[in-house]
Amino acid sequence: MSAAPAAAPLPASAPVAVVGAGAMGAGIAQVAALAGHPVRLLDNRPGAAAKAVDELRATLAKLAAKGKLDAAQADAAASRLTAVASLDALADAALVVEAIVENLEAKRALFRDLEARVGEHCLFGTNTSSISVTAIAAGLARPERLAGLHFFNPAPLMALVEIVSGLATDPAVAATLFATAAAWGKTPVHARSTPGFIVNRVARPYYAEALRLVSEGAADTATLDALYREAGGFRMGPFELMDLIGHDVNFAVTSSVWKAYYHDPRFTPSLVQEELVNAGYLGRKSGRGFYAYGEGATPAAPASAAPAPCPATITLFGASSAANALAQRLGAAGVAHGRSPAADDGRLAEADGAVLYVTDGRTATRRAAESGVAATVLIDLALDYASAPRLALAGALQCPEAARTAAIGLLQAAGFAVAELADVPGLALMRTVAMLANEAADAVNQGVCSPDAVDAAMRLGTNYPCGPLAWAERIGPAAVVAVLGHLAATYGEDRYRISPFLQQRVHAGKDLH
């Protein structure tokens, strides 16, 4: 999408109104007040705004008492917060931020009522996470003054704000909101109003590929979660994260994006998750999801391969990040090994007859058949092979047991806890990161956001260890395209179609930013 023009933020003296005193509305009010604005908080529930202001003042006082906020700053911010009882009290607002129920008609009605009361230069921001900004603005006399101002929960702590332009949004309005969010200490990104905006769209594969792995019997959820955390650097694995979010919420978001994109198979909801919702296994809030919670619940432990002997002979090939990390780790452990130039077939290592490769999206069985190397074992992606404590592997169906054991012994000698997966294409992390990068690339290709914006949004909005396009550049864009192509060939589904943006950058030999 084309960049909005540069603009100055709203002056700190400009009154800001927040409609909706729930967790999000109150959090936004706190952010605005700390930035110096007089803030009016309104809610249609009797007493809700006054209660929220009291709680915000108590929160500010606690932050000051803990030394996390200057006492004078906390007192000043508290004094700027005012609960009001009617829309008429918002007449002089320079910005009104809506944070009410996620209902299109309710939002439209609110903004129509506001338009009759505020000045002509007042800006409108909607905190919607899922409703079209274009649709919310439709029917206003001046729809150009409305844009998405999408904070993430909890608003005072989360850095990301998506500035979402609808079809009618004036670029100058988006630019002013962008500058204002930055002045409030946030990291704003521009996005075009499409289903899921940036984060809720691009994050779908993190859940979808993990759910497919479980449905195909790749491994149990605890083992997969451990891989995403310990090999991938994600703060939470997808299954524990879905349990935290709530399966009803996560399934509803996925279903909403899927329907909004006219049942694009890339966003198809999972039958596995639907079954959990149907059973009432909603996660932490219901006491049971993928895992059991509450008193007496035993935490699920990941499965690791039993100890295997260190291979007598180990040879590493090439100077890839994986090969160099293995050499470093084996050397630190005092394990003898040899180095050879890169091999034509891309092998990473040989160990007592086993031949190890980093997955390229094919199954080990297919790769063994195509290469004629029966003793084929694949390893998964890692964010950093040098420091990852855990790594996944899978052997071909043709692979002799002794070769599989040798591969496990090699990785264990290098200090990895080894997770044995079923021979699924792309293993776990590689296929997930490839799909995240592909979705990010498609968002860029469709003009939703810029490459820098999508990477910033996913790092800050979901706490990913690396932006998906930056991660694809670390892997190699051509390698990511190969993984996606092999997934598409295996499954025969449009779900794995390759973004034109990725293909063009690879053909041109250019990076993704």
Buried (B, 14 or more C-beta within 10 A) or exposed (E): BEEBEEBEBBEBEBBBBBBBBBEBBBBBBBBBBBBBBBBBBBBBEEEBBBBBBEEBBEBBBEBBEEEEBEEEBBBBBBEBBBBBEEBEBBBBBBBBBBBBEEEBEBBBEBBEEBBEBBEEEBBBBBBBBBBBBBBBBBEBEBBBBBBBBBBBEEBBEBBBBBBBBBBBBBBBBBBBBBBBBBBBEBBBBBBBBBBBBBBBBBBBBBBBBBBBBBEEEBBBBBBBBBBBBBBBBBEBBBBBBBBBBBBBBBBBBBBBBBEBBEEBEBBBBBEBBBEBBEEEBBBBBBBBBBBBBEEEEEEBEBBBBEEBEBBEEBBBBBEBBBBBBBBBBBEEEEBEBEEEEEBEBBBBBBBBBBBBBBBBBBBBBBBBBEBEBBBBBBBBBBBBBBEBEBBBBBBBEBBBEEBBBBBBBBBBBBBBBBBBBEBBBBBBBBBBBBBBBBBBBBBBBBEBBBBBBBBBBBBBBBEBBBBBBBBBBBBEBBBBBBBBBBBBEBEEEEBBBBBEBBBEBBEEEEEBB
